[in-house]
Every structure is written in structure tokens, then in C-alpha cells.
Amino acid sequence: MWRGGNWKDWLKEACDQLQFHPDLVAPKNNKAGEACLKHASWKDKAKAEFMVRQGRAFISQKEPNIKSAVKKFKKAQKLNPDIDLNPDTEEIDKDPKIVAQQLAPEW
């Protein structure tokens, strides 16, 4: 699997395999997630969905970071204007601030 190719090929393979792993979107691992966004050659839709998961991770921390979550949601919308910021609901949620506040525990 790792023979041949170059570091970008290896990184893309690793990022593709770990794209849905919760540790990759965790704020403490921000560098790993950002490396995947930059170098894994994901399509904009995949990048946007990943950013939504990053935003949700900011909210699910012990001390939720609403501001960072909203920033991630807005970046996701720039890549995919039709993205649903809260796929857990039936309707398509588009307002970053409202979604962040709805997802955050009492703060």
C-alpha cells in the first residue's frame, strides 16, 4: 500500500481512510484536519461536509467554542452553498449561528 507514490498520495490515502473518524475533526487535532483539507484533493462537497463536522466538534467540546463553529460552518457554505449544517434534522439548516446555538449544550 505504501510503496511507490509520493507523500501527497500517501496523505490522500490516509485522509480518505480517516475522513469520518472523530479524532480527525477534533479541535486538538486541527493541524491534521487542515492538512487533509489542503492536500488530500477532496472535492468541495467533501471539504464542506468535513468542515461541518469540524464545526460540530468545536461545539461538542467540554467548553463549546461557538465562534469557531460558526466560522467553520460559513467556510463550508462558501464551498457548498447548499450544505445542510445540521444533517440530524429533517429540514435543511442554513443559518450558521442558529445551528451552532441549537447544537451547543446550555451555555
C-alpha positions in Angstrom: 0.0 0.0 0.0 2.7 2.5 0.9 5.3 1.5 -1.8 5.8 4.0 -4.6 4.0 7.2 -5.0 4.8 10.4 -3.0 3.8 11.9 0.2 0.8 13.6 -1.3 -0.5 10.2 -2.5 0.1 8.7 0.9 -1.6 11.7 2.7 -4.6 11.5 0.4 -5.0 7.8 1.1 -4.7 8.3 4.9 -7.2 11.2 4.8 -9.7 9.3 2.7 -9.5 6.4 5.2 -9.9 8.7 8.2 -12.2 11.3 6.9 -15.1 10.3 9.2 -13.0 9.5 12.2 -14.0 11.8 15.1 -10.4 12.4 16.1 -9.6 13.9 12.7 -12.1 16.7 13.2 -11.3 17.3 16.9 -10.1 20.8 17.6 -7.0 19.5 19.4 -6.0 17.8 16.1 -6.7 20.8 14.0 -3.4 20.5 12.1 -4.2 17.0 10.8 -7.6 18.0 9.6 -6.3 21.2 8.0 -3.6 19.1 6.2 -6.3 16.9 4.8 -8.3 19.8 3.6 -5.3 21.4 1.9 -3.5 18.3 0.4 -6.0 15.4 0.1 -7.5 16.6 -3.2 -11.1 16.3 -1.8 -13.9 17.8 -3.9 -15.5 20.9 -2.5 -18.6 19.0 -1.3 -16.4 16.6 0.7 -14.4 19.5 2.1 -17.6 21.3 3.1 -19.0 18.2 4.8 -15.7 17.8 6.7 -15.8 21.4 7.8 -19.4 20.9 9.2 -18.1 18.0 11.2 -15.2 20.2 12.4 -17.7 22.9 13.4 -19.8 20.4 15.3 -16.6 19.2 17.1 -16.0 22.7 18.3 -19.5 22.7 19.8 -19.2 19.3 21.5 -16.1 20.3 23.5 -16.2 20.5 27.2 -16.3 24.3 26.7 -18.1 24.8 23.4 -16.5 27.3 21.0 -19.5 28.8 19.2 -17.4 31.4 17.4 -15.1 28.8 15.8 -18.0 26.6 14.9 -19.8 29.4 13.1 -16.6 30.2 11.2 -16.3 26.6 10.1 -19.9 26.5 9.0 -19.5 29.7 7.0 -16.4 28.3 5.3 -18.4 25.1 4.5 -21.1 27.2 2.9 -18.6 29.0 0.7 -17.5 25.6 -0.7 -21.1 24.2 -1.0 -23.9 26.8 -0.6 -26.5 24.0 -0.4 -24.9 22.2 2.5 -27.1 21.2 5.4 -25.4 22.5 8.5 -27.3 20.1 10.7 -28.0 16.8 8.9 -29.6 15.4 12.0 -32.8 17.4 11.3 -35.4 16.8 8.5 -35.2 20.4 7.2 -32.1 21.9 5.6 -30.4 24.2 8.2 -28.5 27.1 6.6 -28.0 29.7 9.4 -24.6 29.1 11.0 -25.3 31.0 14.2 -28.7 29.4 14.8 -27.3 25.9 14.1 -24.3 26.4 16.5 -26.6 27.7 19.2 -29.0 24.8 18.8 -26.2 22.2 18.9 -24.5 23.7 21.9 -25.3 22.5 25.3 -26.7 25.1 27.7 -24.0 27.8 27.9 
